[in-house]
Amino acid sequence: AGEIAFGTWRRHVGSWLAAAAADPRVLLLRYEDMIADLAGCVARLSAHLGLGYSDAELGKLLPRMTFAWMKEHEAAFAPTSVAWVDKADGFSFVRRGKVGGGKEDLTAAQREAIERACWCADDCYSAVIGKEHTLAGLSP
């Protein structure tokens, strides 16, 4: 359980978090931060890549980076690296565009099972990921 093409979810994500902490070439942008401040995150990305966009130029780009635009153009965001099976259950890859869906979509028992499967307090990623980035904070 918890295995994906690149190992466990925790090892996959943890490796990127560790890289972001150690390598200035890796920029970490969290979904929560993009929802809270899309313009600020896009400005950080632009600066990180050395693009030199002005605030006015970034302002023109922002409407095409919103959840609403993604939802309107959902076909452009469908996964292409895997075969996506439509189970006719109403699932959409571009879902709701808000933070905290795990609280609504998963029961407390499911969140606890994920924590048991993914959290190991003494592995090499614990200091990087931190307990605050677990599902425990989603309790209703």
Order of alpha helices (4+ residues) and beta strands (2+ residues): beta-beta-alpha-alpha-alpha-alpha-alpha-alpha-alpha-alpha
